Amino acid sequence: VGAAALFLGVFARPLIVLLYGSTYENVVGLMRMLLVAAFFNAGLRFTTANLLSAMNKVKYNMIISFIGMALQIALDIILVQRWSAYGVAMSSCIVYLFMAVSLMGIFINEYYVKR
């Protein structure tokens, strides 16, 4: 996921121009922000969430998902007014990073911290 996001991020401008024309060149920054969000979500959050689910710790996924959903809504309301689509992309980056770090912290606490 990281390599694909990096590749698409580096070649975002030529890909957008090739596929959609120079009219849409202004969305390159937005695409790059959404690629960062996709990396946080698919590259970091999914892995830890699936590990916790496989180890019968689904309640943590549900709690973090609920918090993430509430945070996403709150940040969207605040950031969309200021930055429109870029606000949604920024909100997604923040929420997915929060969720990934939270789930990773729970995973480490559950399986690596000696009790």
Secondary structure, 3 states (H helix, E strand, C coil): CHHHHHHHHHCHHHHHHHHHCHHHHHHHHHHHHHHHHHHHHHHHHHHHHHHHHHCCCHHHHHHHHHHHHHHHHHHHHHHHHHHHHHHHHHHHHHHHHHHHHHHHHHHHHHHCCCC
